[in-house]
Structure formats: structure tokens, C-alpha cells
Amino acid sequence: MSPEVFEAKLAASAPSGTERTWSLIRWGRGQIDPAMDAAGVENIVRIAHDLYDKYVVPLDLPLVPSAAEPLVDSLIKEIIARLIRSVHDAVHSREELAALANWEDSA
């Protein structure tokens, strides 16, 4: 669904700000989850690392000695990788719990 179509549906169907926010979150998850599943989490981590190497590593980190910058960069990249994996795991574990709760409700 294109962003324009989504915005039109959202404007027509969700009157409150809270409902609009949750609709946006659900739409975003619907766009991101299939991409992450298709590409694989490790591929997403690799892309994030490549972007970090391309755009952040060339920048000088203030208050960090030049000799320590490679160590700091590797630590930041590890934090990014853990964050991506954690978000992916949290999203999928919540979906599994919701599916289980729905299954128990229908039984």
C-alpha cells in the first residue's frame, strides 16, 4: 500500500490521535517485517554496518583520540547489531504470543 493510500484510509477511519498512531505503527510494521524476513536479520545487520562504515566512520568523533576511534566504531557497530536483532526478536515474540492468545480465545 502506498503512503498516499494509507494516509487517505487513516484520515477516513481513525478519528483519535491514539488510533492514528497505532494505525501508523501497524502499517510500518507491515512494511518492515516482510522486508526483514525476506532479507534476513543478518543481512539487515550487514547493511546497517555498511552504512555506518560509509557515512559515520569517516567523521571525527569529538573527545575520542584517533587511536581509539576504531575500537569505539566497532563497539557502536556491535550495539547497532544487537539493537536490530533485539527489535526483530521482540516483534516476532510478541506476534507469537498474540497468535497464541488468539488461539486460546477461540478454543
Phi, psi and omega per residue, in radians:
M1 nan 2.315 -3.129
S2 -1.285 2.741 3.107
P3 -1.028 -0.616 -3.131
E4 -1.145 -0.781 3.126
V5 -1.118 -0.741 3.121
F6 -1.056 -0.803 -3.134
E7 -1.080 -0.688 3.128
A8 -1.140 -0.771 3.121
K9 -1.136 -0.711 -3.138
L10 -1.105 -0.770 -3.132
A11 -1.118 -0.601 -3.105
A12 -1.401 -0.450 -2.959
S13 -1.978 -0.326 -3.024
A14 -2.118 1.726 -3.066
P15 -1.298 -0.607 -3.045
S16 -1.600 2.727 3.132
G17 -1.084 -0.681 -3.140
T18 -1.118 -0.792 3.124
E19 -1.097 -0.686 3.123
R20 -1.119 -0.716 -3.140
T21 -1.104 -0.833 -3.133
W22 -1.153 -0.601 3.076
S23 -1.111 -0.725 3.108
L24 -1.112 -0.741 3.125
I25 -1.100 -0.789 3.123
R26 -1.093 -0.710 3.118
W27 -1.116 -0.778 3.134
G28 -1.069 -0.756 3.102
R29 -1.096 -0.647 3.115
G30 -1.138 -0.494 3.110
Q31 -1.460 -0.657 -3.029
I32 -1.455 -0.769 -3.061
D33 -0.984 -0.840 3.128
P34 -1.088 -0.622 3.126
A35 -1.150 -0.727 3.124
M36 -1.182 -0.695 3.139
D37 -1.169 -0.710 -3.121
A38 -1.191 -0.725 -3.090
A39 -1.460 -0.451 -3.051
G40 1.518 2.497 -3.085
V41 -1.078 -0.711 -3.107
E42 -1.150 -0.538 3.073
N43 -1.203 -0.676 3.081
I44 -1.116 -0.719 3.096
V45 -1.070 -0.763 -3.141
R46 -1.083 -0.738 3.117
I47 -1.102 -0.753 3.114
A48 -1.075 -0.723 3.111
H49 -1.132 -0.720 3.114
D50 -1.083 -0.749 3.103
L51 -1.120 -0.703 3.099
Y52 -1.073 -0.811 3.135
D53 -1.069 -0.658 -3.072
K54 -1.321 -0.713 -2.982
Y55 -1.888 -0.476 -3.045
V56 -1.780 -0.741 -3.085
V57 -0.979 -0.698 3.130
P58 -1.135 -0.308 -3.137
L59 -1.353 2.543 3.078
D60 -1.444 2.197 3.114
L61 -1.445 2.099 -3.134
P62 -1.145 2.511 3.109
L63 1.188 0.156 3.091
V64 -2.000 2.120 3.123
P65 -1.047 2.546 -3.103
S66 -0.984 -0.616 -3.135
A67 -1.188 -0.440 -3.111
A68 -1.641 -0.180 -3.087
E69 -1.026 -0.732 3.105
P70 -1.044 -0.662 3.108
L71 -1.155 -0.787 3.126
V72 -1.094 -0.749 3.117
D73 -1.062 -0.735 -3.137
S74 -1.162 -0.636 3.087
L75 -1.151 -0.732 3.123
I76 -1.125 -0.715 3.122
K77 -1.121 -0.631 3.092
E78 -1.167 -0.683 3.090
I79 -1.096 -0.759 3.113
I80 -1.049 -0.796 -3.132
A81 -1.074 -0.782 3.137
R82 -1.132 -0.678 3.126
L83 -1.100 -0.805 3.138
I84 -1.068 -0.828 -3.141
R85 -1.107 -0.696 -3.129
S86 -1.147 -0.761 3.124
V87 -1.089 -0.785 3.133
H88 -1.066 -0.821 3.141
D89 -1.106 -0.711 -3.127
A90 -1.141 -0.737 3.135
V91 -1.095 -0.795 -3.083
H92 -1.282 -0.582 3.105
S93 -1.215 -0.634 3.086
R94 -1.148 -0.684 3.109
E95 -1.137 -0.693 3.121
E96 -1.145 -0.719 3.099
L97 -1.132 -0.710 3.123
A98 -1.140 -0.713 3.115
A99 -1.114 -0.701 3.116
L100 -1.142 -0.734 3.130
A101 -1.111 -0.732 3.114
N102 -1.136 -0.667 3.130
W103 -1.130 -0.743 -3.141
E104 -1.173 -0.618 3.121
D105 -1.157 -0.590 -3.082
S106 -1.454 -0.214 -3.107
A107 -1.376 nan nan
